[in-house]
Amino acid sequence: MTLDFAPSGTRLDSHEVTNQATVLTDYNAFDSDPALSAALEREGGGWAKARASKLGAVVGSQELQHQAYLANKFVPELMTHDRFGHRLDEVEYHPAYHYLMSQAFGAGVAGLAWSSEKPGGHLARAVLSFLWNQGENGVGCPTGMAYAAVPALRQSPRLRDSWAKKLTVKSYDPELRPEVEKASLTIGMTLTEKQAGSDLRGSTTRARQAGAKDEYLLTGHKWFCSAPMSDGFFVIAYTDAGPTLFVVPRVLPDGKRNRFYIQMLKDKCGNRSNASSSIELCDTFAWRISEEGKGIRTAMEDAHLTRLDFAVGSAGLMRQALSQAIHYGRGRRAFQKPIASQPLMQNVLADLALESEAAMTLVLRIARAIDEAEQGSETAKQLQRIGPPLVKFFVCKTASGFTAEALECMGGNGYIENHMLARLYREAPLNCIWEGSSNMVCLDVLRALEQNPSLMDVMMAELRKAQGADPSLDAMIDSFTADLAGLGNAPYHARWLAERLVRMWQAALLLQHTPSYVADAFVSTRLDGNRGFHYGAMGGQYDTGAILERAAPPELFPARV
Ligand SMILES: Cc1cc2nc3c(=O)[nH]c(=O)nc-3n(C[C@H](O)[C@H](O)[C@H](O)COP(=O)(O)OP(=O)(O)OC[C@H]3O[C@@H](n4cnc5c(N)ncnc54)[C@H](O)[C@@H]3O)c2cc1C
């Protein structure tokens, strides 16, 4: 019998597919970004260009994109017990996750700031993190934690030469073994409890001394514990003197497992390659890091590093969303022209490009302040205090709306899970939440200004570096302190304050360091109000073509129309 519904000559595999954009792959995320390269040079990290270019090629590679897809599709699984009922408390990851961890730790995304012998280590590491976050974001949690944990660990005579050093090594070892048997380590931080997240003084975990002066046993729970297969964790627990900071190792020095019970893994909106768990501690061994009662203060001393890193991560995420949107628009035609050259889409893409460059420029300026603060600059110490909470609020907050818009630039394709934009969109809100949610970091900005009145003078001097470049910015700076004084009820206005400072700082930097078609468009749209509520509602007076060519130079950025 012959089937008559497939006449000979009909192709059953598929019809011909036309006018679909290509996948943006096998490009160099650093070499194709002249604004990033200029910022690295300007802020004092020119020596790291070759390293950044190497990572840029990895990030743009098909291999990394595929591994990132796999690690987020095949999510970590909890194994509480082995087949005979013994407790395991292990998380099993897809091999793609370990591949990503090796790439990120191996490139120095975690450790370069501390292992670099050249000045500008924090800046160079920030550029690596910016690039890495264009590739995959779940791994940004363990790299950020390892980066930020080093100063606190260096305060501990016991852990300074072991744990602190091994977090900066450019390799990744996933095995649970005692610290002495490992060349490199990872670390997490588990502070949040069910009843207390923003207000850590509400923690209920208790610590009692056992053995040597800095050895304790902890009992309690932690409601959020990300990267639970890390070698150790910062934990806050109460002694009689108050909240105190400890390090809990997963494996004890004698090779036995510590009493660290993983209760469940969270089913998260995004950040799916990275496991986030709830844990119980029951007479769990720990080393004390802070003085008793000073744990929150010690933990917060290094919060500027994680906060900056999350803002850097969000800026990287936005940069990738922009790259995807421009590439798609150049490769897809509608109404006889590439979508990216249709006037209204040019307005949208150029608007996104301005936001992306402003975010990158500011986070890298603050990274330089961290380098200079370490070298003893008093001005930089002040900027280091206020800069990280400012960008943690503003840049992380911007990422959600930004990725939603970039996703729409790709039409229906952007909403489908095997396009990168869908993942970036689900990832975007997270950096607002952890390490101090938006309100908390805005209140922190306020606190910084109240505690140190000279900080406002330093901030104003930083902004006045662009004095005379634009009358709107000059006027805004001149009236700022008076505007602030007139507000009253300061906490109510903390977001307003943070927004103002960020917008002025971004404008000042762009006016000093970018071509006028970028800086003037930014000031006109963001300070003077020549822009509507959504992206793509800028006035008609801007050179959107030049803005887009800067964001994605056609000769460096594969656009196969
Ligand atoms: C995916 C994921 C992973 C996480 N991983 C970790 C981890 O590894 N370790 C860890 O310790 N934590 C982790 N967290 C928890 C995170 O740090 C907390 O969720 C965060 O600190 C907020 O705490 P909360 O959820 O208890 O919110 P709440 O404290 O209940 O706050 C709720 C809201 O109220 C606001 N708010 C609180 N106080 C004020 C105030 N005075 N004025 C105005 N607004 C206020 C907050 O800004 C927030 O928006 C993770 C969270 C997520 C989503």
The ligand as a Gaussian input file, in Angstrom:
#p B3LYP/6-31G(d) Opt

LIG

0 1
 C       17.616000      33.504000      45.161000
 C       17.991000      34.012000      46.507000
 C       19.147000      33.570000      47.095000
 C       19.493000      34.021000      48.357000
 N       20.659000      33.574000      48.923000
 C       20.981000      33.981000      50.160000
 C       22.161000      33.493000      50.805000
 O       22.923000      32.726000      50.226000
 N       22.413000      33.886000      52.062000
 C       21.599000      34.746000      52.729000
 O       21.891000      35.082000      53.860000
 N       20.475000      35.234000      52.161000
 C       20.157000      34.883000      50.891000
 N       19.017000      35.353000      50.312000
 C       18.082000      36.135000      51.116000
 C       18.150000      37.627000      50.871000
 O       19.385000      38.140000      51.293000
 C       16.963000      38.230000      51.605000
 O       15.802000      37.804000      50.940000
 C       17.029000      39.736000      51.679000
 O       18.068000      40.146000      52.509000
 C       15.716000      40.361000      52.183000
 O       15.324000      39.761000      53.373000
 P       13.846000      39.158000      53.545000
 O       13.599000      38.263000      52.379000
 O       13.715000      38.595000      54.881000
 O       12.901000      40.408000      53.337000
 P       12.289000      41.345000      54.489000
 O       13.349000      41.673000      55.472000
 O       11.031000      40.745000      54.959000
 O       11.962000      42.657000      53.642000
 C       10.847000      42.721000      52.753000
 C       10.855000      44.092000      52.097000
 O       10.747000      45.100000      53.096000
 C       11.730000      46.084000      52.895000
 N       12.090000      46.685000      54.177000
 C       12.583000      46.076000      55.272000
 N       12.846000      46.971000      56.231000
 C       12.502000      48.186000      55.731000
 C       12.555000      49.531000      56.224000
 N       13.052000      49.826000      57.435000
 N       12.127000      50.534000      55.427000
 C       11.674000      50.280000      54.195000
 N       11.612000      49.045000      53.676000
 C       12.027000      48.010000      54.432000
 C       12.885000      45.365000      52.222000
 O       13.700000      46.276000      51.487000
 C       12.158000      44.366000      51.341000
 O       11.861000      44.982000      50.102000
 C       18.662000      34.940000      49.035000
 C       17.497000      35.398000      48.424000
 C       17.165000      34.953000      47.181000
 C       15.902000      35.460000      46.539000

